Amino acid sequence: MHWLKFIFIVALVIIFVGTSFIAIFGAGKVLTALFKAFVFKVETCEYRPVRTEKTLPIPGFEAPEQTCKIDYNRAKEDIAEGLAMFIVSIPISLALFKKIKNLL
């Protein structure tokens, strides 16, 4: 019976480590999105072909037009996803920590 308790504790520790990593990565994703969008103002660039009547050096070749802007919508999506991961995993990892602490 003693080895069953050991297996149960090991399983709880593995789940605890997994949920802790999920919480850490969720918080990291939130911080990354916040720093990229609101602190460092990182721009996302998109290339679109220019349709002009000018003749270019290479026939049929159009130089791409580059538009750069800060993508706040993507930052909001990343923040929401990271917070969701963090909020879901923190209570699980705390409950598992208390359970493991009581069993040891």
C-alpha positions in Angstrom: 0.0 0.0 0.0 3.0 2.3 0.6 4.1 2.1 -3.0 0.6 3.2 -4.2 0.9 6.4 -2.2 4.4 7.0 -3.7 3.0 6.5 -7.3 0.1 8.9 -6.4 2.5 11.6 -5.1 4.7 11.2 -8.2 1.7 11.6 -10.5 0.7 14.8 -8.6 4.2 16.2 -8.8 4.2 15.6 -12.6 0.9 17.4 -13.0 2.1 20.2 -10.7 5.2 20.7 -12.7 3.1 20.8 -16.0 0.6 23.3 -14.7 3.4 25.4 -13.3 5.1 25.5 -16.7 1.8 26.5 -18.3 1.4 29.3 -15.8 4.9 30.5 -16.4 4.5 30.4 -20.2 1.1 32.1 -20.0 2.5 35.0 -17.9 5.5 35.2 -20.3 3.2 35.5 -23.3 1.3 38.3 -21.6 4.5 40.2 -20.8 5.8 39.7 -24.3 2.7 41.0 -25.9 2.6 44.0 -23.5 6.2 44.9 -24.1 6.0 44.5 -27.9 2.9 46.6 -28.4 2.9 49.2 -25.6 6.5 49.6 -24.4 8.7 49.1 -27.4 6.1 49.9 -30.1 7.2 47.0 -32.4 5.7 47.4 -35.8 4.3 44.7 -38.0 5.1 45.2 -41.7 3.0 43.9 -44.6 4.1 43.9 -48.2 1.5 44.6 -50.9 2.2 44.8 -54.6 1.9 48.3 -56.1 -0.2 48.6 -59.2 1.1 51.5 -61.3 1.2 52.4 -64.9 4.9 53.2 -64.8 7.4 51.0 -66.6 9.7 49.2 -64.3 13.2 47.9 -65.2 12.0 44.3 -65.3 8.8 43.8 -67.4 6.0 42.4 -65.3 7.7 43.0 -62.0 6.0 45.3 -59.5 7.9 46.6 -56.5 6.1 45.7 -53.3 4.7 48.4 -51.1 5.6 48.1 -47.5 3.1 49.3 -44.8 4.2 49.1 -41.2 2.0 49.7 -38.1 1.7 48.5 -34.5 -0.8 45.6 -34.4 -2.8 46.3 -31.3 -5.4 43.7 -32.1 -2.8 40.9 -32.2 -1.4 42.1 -29.0 -4.8 42.0 -27.4 -5.3 38.5 -28.6 -1.9 37.4 -27.2 -2.7 39.1 -23.8 -6.1 37.4 -23.6 -4.6 34.0 -24.5 -1.8 34.3 -22.0 -4.1 35.5 -19.2 -6.4 32.6 -19.9 -3.5 30.1 -19.6 -2.3 31.8 -16.4 -5.7 32.0 -14.8 -6.6 28.4 -15.5 -3.3 26.9 -14.5 -2.5 28.9 -11.3 -5.4 27.5 -9.1 -4.7 24.0 -10.3 -1.0 24.3 -9.5 -1.7 25.9 -6.1 -4.2 23.1 -5.2 -1.7 20.4 -6.2 1.1 22.1 -4.3 -1.0 22.1 -1.1 -2.0 18.5 -1.7 1.6 17.4 -2.2 2.7 19.4 0.8 0.1 17.6 3.0 1.0 14.2 1.7 4.7 14.6 2.3 
